[in-house]
Amino acid sequence: MSYKLLTGRFVIRYPDIPRQGPEPDGDTVKFAPDTPSLVEALPRRSGSAPDIGPRGISVRMEALDALETHFEETHQELVGANGARDELLRLLGFTNVVFFADLPNKIQSADQDSVRGHVLSNGIDANGRMIGFVYAGDSADPDGADVFVDDDLVDLSTNAQLLRAGHAYPAFYATLPGSLRTHLAELSTAAREAQPPRGMWAGSVADPEGPATVPNLAALQTLVMWPKLFRRLVPYLSSGFVGFDGFDAWLRADPVDRDDELFLLDRLERGNMHDIVRASGDTIEMTVWPEKVIISPDPAFAEPRRPLQPVAAGIVLIVAALPDPVGADSRIESVTLLNVSPNAVDLDNWAISDASGGSQRLRGALASGEAVRIGLDKVQLSNAGDTIRVQDASGHVVDQVAYTGNDVRPGRTICFGRQPG
């Protein structure tokens, strides 16, 4: 299968705003393409547009799923999670990378803020990220070339090197060609079956070799398990459920964001996430190895997720912001939105963004007259002054405000007193 070649730079730190920089992990890294229009032209597998800004786009590495260094204020077992991240950065050519002590996922310093590299991509995922095989350095082929990807070329990718060393679990989506999936599955299986098992496989639990005991969210964060399963368990446990007797029903209640559609290779039939998970009491396990399932991308709905017409400017206002909370900023900074229209507003796929290119997607609905305070984790407001925008699902700016450094006081909320237009 042909993939589109994109040349550019992998970016791990913004020298002008280092505390607002990217947060690379073991399977995702920021990429600034030489030709952004090539990203815009990539297939949109789930109907989502690429989430690309002036500083680039996140690349979700094809075929692998590394332990989470940060997910909804949680993480997985950090030795393996940070080890995968650090190995990815090393393979790309970054050296002497130091993370902030109070922001452990953001980079304080490194010998290189960015390095040359290239990506072979076949599309955009549901979160607006570019899916691709990642390579250090420049390619012999020109930017924008269509490149046929075979086993030999895949073996040169950072993706394959991480799987081979046991730094990540396999995660095979239906958009991955079958021949490449088979080859990558062999690499991952060899890492798991090596004696001793390589990398994080030595501590893997909740799999066909036995269940994991997970009494609570704190215990979950000490375990090594398939990250997709972990990402289902976090919201389940955070919702206050005790024990897993209700987990099957909870999965089935949401066939898109919880009960992923799968193709089960051992049965040669379609199924869902609930078909490969066994859970009861405080124990849970996968009944098949992750390389034995093919994950369907989130569906591109028959009715577009984005409105056909832009939302009228001024129906949702930015009424306040807290750019300098007392203590560490991460996940405490906030922006307050107010719906001044007579009707409820669906905020799904809306976004809050700032002048540096950071963007955070929104979800849920905002009733008429309702205000909501949004905690920020993908956007970090500058204490020297910034511009804040709220955009609707089609990317149109619904409201925009600005403040200066003179407006910022530690722990004080800035109020933007304006009337709707």
N, C-alpha and C positions, 0 to 999 in steps of 0.2 A: 504494500500500500504506500502511496505517496504522501509525504508530510511536507508542510511548508517550512522552509528554512527562514529563520529570523535571526539576524545578527544584532549585536548590541552589547550592553554591559549589565552584569549582575551587580546589584546595589545592596549594601547592607547597612549603610550609615549616611545620613544627610549632614554634611559638615556644618551647615548653617543652623540646623535645628537637631542636634544629635539625639536629644531626649524625645523627639517626635519621629524618629527614624523607623525603618522597617523592623519587623520581628521575624527573622528567618527561623524556620524549624527544620526538622529532618526531611520534609517533603515539599516545602514551599519556600520560594525565594523571589525577591523583587527583581524585575528585569526591565531595563530601559531600552526599548528597541530603536535601532537606527532609523527605521521607517515605520512610524506608528500606524500608517494607513494599512499596512499588511495585517496588523492585528484586527483592525476593524473589518477586514474582508474574510476572516476565518469563519468556518461554519459555527453556528450557534446551536449546539446540540440540545439545549433545553429552552431555547428561545430567549436567553438572556444576552444582553449586549455586553461587550468586554468592559470591565471596570478599569479603564485606563485613564490616567491623568498626566499632568506635566512631568511627574517623576517616574512614570512607567506603570507596569501591571504586574500583579503577582502570578507566578508560574506554579501551577499544581502539577507535580511531577507524575508522569504517566506510570501506572502499574504498581505503585507502592503507597503504603500508608505507614508513616513513622509514628512512634509514640508521641502523644501530645505534650508539648512543653507548656501550652496555655490553651485552655478551652473553657469558656464561661466561668472564669475565676477558679478553675481547677487545673490539674495536670495529671499525667500518668507518672509511673516510676521514673524519677528524674535522672538517674544515672544513665539509663538507656535512652531516654528522650533527649537529653543534652548531648549524649554521645553521638547519636545520629545527626543532630544538628551540626555539631563540631566537625564531624567527618565530612558532611556535605560541604561546609565552608572550606575545609582543607582541600578537598578534591577540586573545587572551583578555583583555588589559588590564593585564598585569603590566609594571612598569617598574623600572629600576635593579636588575636581578637580578644578584647576585654569587654565584659558586659557591666552595666551599671549595677552597683550593689543593691540599690533600691528599686531598680527597674530591670530585673534579671533577664528579660527577653529583648532588651534594647542594647545596642552596642555603644559603649563609651569611646572606645578607640580601637584602631586596627592599622596595620601597615598600609592597607588599601581600603578606601571607602567603596570602590567599585573595581571590577575587573572585566576584561573583555571575555565574551563567550557567545554561544549561540544556542538556539532552541529549535527542535523539530516538532512542530505542532500540527494537530489535526482538528483543533476546535476550541471553543469556549465552554466552560462548565456553567452550572446553574448559578454559581456565585460570582460570575463574571471573570473568573480566573482563566488564564491560558493553560491548556493541558499540553504537556510536552515532554520529550526526552531532552535532557539538559547536558550540555558539553562545555568544557572549559576551552578558552581560546577561540580564535577565528576559524571558520570553515574554508576549505578550498573552493567550495561552491559559492556563487554570488548570493547576496541578500535577495530573498523572494523566490529562490529556486524551488522547484518541486523535486523532492529527493525521495527515491524509493528506499524504504527502511527494511533491511533484512536482519537476520540474527547477528551477523558480524558487526553491522553498524550499531545495533542495540548494545552489543557487548562493550562498546567503547563509551557508552553513556554513563553519566554519574548514577542514573537510576539503577542500571544493572550492577554497578559496583556496590551500591548500598545493599541491594538484595543478596548479592553473592556473599557479602560479609555478615549477613544477618542483622543489619542495622534497621531493617524495616520489614513489615509484613507485606505480602502481596495484596493488591486491591485491583481486580481486573474488571473494567467496565466494558460494556458491549461495544463501545467505539474502538477498542483495541483489536487489531487484526488477530485472527485465531492462531496463525503460525507464530506470531510474536508472543502471544499469551502462553502457548505451550512451552516455548523456549524459556521464558521468564519464570514459569512455574517450576521448571527443572532446576533453575538456579536457586530459587527459594527453598525447594524441597531438599536440595543437597545441603544447604546451610543448616536446615532444621535437623537433618538426619546425620550430620557429621558427629563424630565422637572426639571431643565433646561438642555439643551443638554450638554453632557460632553466634556471637553477638547476643542479642536480646532473646534468642530462642532458648537459651539455657534457663531462663526464668519464666518462660511463657506458661500461662495458666488459662483456665476457662476454655479448654479446647478438647479435642477428642481423647486426649490422654487423661482427662479428669476435670472435675468441676473446681471452681474457685469459691471460697467462702467470702461473702461480701456483706458484712453486717451493717455498713454505713458508708457514707461518702468519703470519710477520711480514710477508711481501709481501702476503698477502691483506688485511691491515688497512690498507693504503694505497690500496685500490682502491674504486671506485664500481660496485656491481652490485646486482641485485635482492636485497633483504635475505633473502628466503626461500631463495634459493640460497646466500647467505653462511651462513645458519644451518645448512645441511646440510654445508657445507665445513668449518666449525669443528670439529665432533666427528670428522669423517673425518680431518682432518690431525692433530688432537690425539691420535688413536688410534695414531699412528706410521706411517700409510701414506705411502709415497713415490711421488709420481706418481698420475695419475688412471686408470690402466688398470683398476683394480679398483673404480672409483667406481660404475659401473652396477650391479654385483653387490651392492655395499654398500647402495645405495638399495633395491633389490628385496628385500633381506633383512628389511626392516621396512616393511610397507605402511601403517602408521599414522603413525609419528613421522618417517619419512624419505621414503618414496615416495608423496607425497600423491596422493590420487585427484583427477583433474581432468576437466573437460569441455573438449575442444579445439575452439574455435570455428571455426578454419580448416578442420578436417576434419569437424566436426559428429559427433564420436564421443568416447566415453569413453577416458581414458588415465590415465597416471600421470606423476609427476615425471620418471622416467627417459626418457619419450617426448619431452621437450622440452629435454633436456640432451645435449650432445655433449662427451665428455671423453676425452683420451688424453695420454700423456706428462705434461707439466706445463701443458697448456692445457685450457681449459674454456670453453664458451659455451652460451647458451640459443639454441634454434633458432626461437623465436617471441617476440614481444613480450609482456610480462606481461598487457596488456589483452586478449590473445587466449585467455586461459585462465580458466576458472571453477573455483575451488578448493572441494572438498567439505569441510564441517566435519568434525572428527574424529568418528568414528562413536559413536553412543549404543549401547553393546553390549546385546544381548538379555538377557544376565545383568548385573545392575547392577554398576557398578564399586565401589559402596559395599556393605559387608556388611549383611545384613538385621538382624543383631543387633550391638549395640555390643561392642567388645572389652572384656574384663574389666579393670577398673582394676588397676594394679599389675603387669601382665605385662611391661611395658617401663618401666624406671625411668630418670629423669634422675639420673645419678650424679656428674656433674662439669660445670663451666662455666668458661670463661676469658673474663671480661668486659672485662679491661683488658690486652690483649697489649702487649708493647713495640713501639712504632712505630704506624703508622696502623692503625686498628681494622678497616677494611673487609676482609672475606674472611679475617680472621685470628681474630676472635672465634669461639668454638666452644662446642658443647654435646655431652656424651658420653652416649649411651644404652646401656642394658644390657638384654638380653632374659633375664629370669629364669624364663621358662616352659619346659616340657619340649619345646616345639615351635617350629619356625621361625615368624616373624611377617612377613607381607607388609606393608611400609611404604608401598606405593603409595597416594598421595592422603592419607597422614597429614600432619600439620603440626606444626611447632614455632612457638609464638607467645609474645609477651611482653605486659607490662602496657600498653604504648603502642598496642597494636593491630597491630603488625607480625606477619607470618605468612610462614613459609617451608615450602613443600611438600616432602615426602620421597619417595624412590623406592627400589626394591630390596627385598631381604629381609634379615632379621636372624636368624641361626641361633640355636638354643638355647644359652644361655650366652655368646653373642657380644656384644662391646661395639663401638660405632662412634662415632667422633668426627666430628661434623657441623660443617663450616665454614659460618659464617653470612654471607649477603649480603642477604637480605630482612628479617632481624631484626638489630637492633643493641642490645646489652645496655647498660643504664645503669650507669655507675660509682657512682651514688648509691644503688643498690639496685633490684631488679627482681623480677618474678615470671615464671617460665618454665613453660610448659605444653607437654605433648605430647598431641595429639589424634588419635584414629583417623579413618578415612575417613568416618565418619558424624558427626564433629564432637564426639564424646564425649571428655571429658578422661580420659586413661589415667594420667597422672601430673602432678604440679605441685610445684614447689619455689619457695622465695623466699630472697633474700639481702639484706643491708643494705650500706650504704656502708662500714661498718666491716669487712666481710668482704673487701673488694676491695683487692688489692695489685698494683702493676704487674708483669705477667708471671707472676703466681701463679694456679694453677688452684684453684677452690673445689670441694671434694669434699662431696657430700651423702651422708653415711653413714647409710643407712636400710635396713631390711629390707622385703621386699615384704609388702603387706597380705594 
